[in-house]
Amino acid sequence: MRLAGKKVLCLVDEEFEDLELWYPIYRVQEEGAVVHLAGPVSVKSYTGKYGVPAKADFAFADINIDEYDGLLVPGGWAPDKLRRYPEVLAFVRRMNEREKPIGQICHAGWVLISAKILDGRRVTSTPGIRDDMENAGAIWLDEPVVVDGHLVSSRRPPDLPAYAKAFCDRLAGV
């Protein structure tokens, strides 16, 4: 239970990629961390691309990001919605300033782009947003997982084992 006592915030909105939300959550919980889901509205059930629901514990407005040790941003189409919320961008910027682990997979890079934290950073994502990542100043690599300091990025569901392990390692300070 190397993550006992750690708290992770996971962002959620409609049409998240089901595996990219749940797999990292379960992996972090298996290591002992507490995970809260935050969405635009609290206690609302959001539906993934393949129909799996995820109920938000809190609304973005209810979150004090300084209480969290890590942040997870799932992929799917949810990131295109998430990046439009000022609170979400503030969460990402604050976690970046504090050098706390930020995990992003697939299209989740859109959120980090909108938060303007990728200039000069090594990352990966789904190849579909490679140009977006590079135009934001990132150095894009086609690898299952890329760790650049506290940023942990991954491409797509087949890369989830490497991604979740790398995120847990960063959260544990490894």
N, C-alpha and C positions, 0 to 999 in steps of 0.2 A: 504494500500500500504506500508506494513512494510519493503519491500525490495527496495523501491525507492532509487535511487542513487547507487545501487549495480550492479556490473558487474560479469557475470558468463561466463566461457569458457566451451564449450562442445566439446569434441573430436569426430571426425567422420572418418570413412573409410568404405570400401565396406563390405556389409553383417552385418551391425549393426542390433540389434534386434529392430524392428520398434517401438514398444511400449516403450521399455526401453530408447530410445532416446527422443521421442516426449513427452511422458507423463511428465517427470520431467521438460523439457523445458517449456511446457505450464504452469505448476504449478508455476514455478519460475517467469515467465512473468506475471501471474495473480496477483502475489504479488508485482509487480512493478519493478523487476530487468530487466536489459538488458542482453540478451544472445547472444553470438557470437559462431558460429560453426567454428572450425578449422580442416582442413584435410591436407593431404600431398600436395595438390594443391588447390589454391584459386579459387573461382568462378566455381568450378566443382561440378557436381551433383553426389552424392554417393547413391547407392541403398541398401535399407535394405533387410533383409532376405525374406520379404513378398512383396517386390516391391515398398515400399514407398520411394520416393527420399528425400534427404537432401542435400542442396547446401551449401558448405563451404563458409563462409564470408571471411576467411583468410587461408593462408597456414601456417603450423607450423612455418616456417622460419620468418614470418611476425609478430609473436606474442611476446609481452613483457608481460610475465606472471605476473609481478609486478603490472600491471594495473587492475588485476582481484581480486575479492573477494572470488570466489569459482570456483571449477572445477568439471565437471560431466563427467564420463566415462561410456558410455552405454555398454551393453552386446552384445550377439550374437557372431559372428565369428570375428568381427572387432577388439576386443582386442588382438587377436593373431597377427594381423598386426600392430596395434598401438604400441605394446611394442617393436617393432623393430626400432622405430625412436628415435634417441638420444634426439631430442627436446622434445618429449613426456615424456620421462623419466626425463628429466631436469625440465619440468613443474611440474610433480608430486613431485619430490624431493623439489623443491622450495616452492610449496604450503604447503608441509609437514613441512618444516623448519619454515615457517611463521605461521603455525598452522591455515591455512585457510581451510574452509570446502572442503573436497574431497568426492564426492559421487561416489560409484561404485556398480554395480548390476550385478548379474549373472556371466558371464565369465570375467567381467571387472577386477576382482581380479588379473588376469594374468598381467595386466599393473602395478599394485602396487607391485606384486611379483618381476617383472623385475626391478622396481625402488628401490627395496630392502628397503622398509619402513615398512614391516609388523612384524618384529621380536618383539614378546611379545604383539602384538596388538590383541584385541578382534574384530573379524569380522565374517561375513557370506558371502555366495556366493551360486551359484548353487552347489548342492552336488557333481556334476561331477568333480569339481576342489578342493574339500575338501582336498585331499591328497596334492595337490600342495600348498595350503594355509598353511597347517600345516608344510609341509617341508620347507616353507619359515620362519617358526617360529611363525606363527599366532596361536591364540587360536580361533578355529572355533566353532561357535554356530549355531544350527539349529533353527533360529528365523526369523520372517519376516523382521525385521530390527535390526541392531546392531549399536549403536553409541558408539564410543570410542574416546572421545575428539572431534577432528575435523574430524575424519573418520566416514563416514556414509555408511554402506553396507547393501545390500539386496540380496535376493535369486533369484527371478524370477517375471514375470509380475503380478501374483495375489497379490504380496506384494507391488506393486507400490504406492497405497495410503499412506501406512505407511512410505515408503521410501521417497517419495516426501515431505511429511509433515516434517519428521525428518531433511531432507536436508534444507528445508526452515527455520526451527527452528534454526538450527546451523548457517545459513547465517544471520539470524536476531539477533544472539547472545543469543538465549533463551537456 
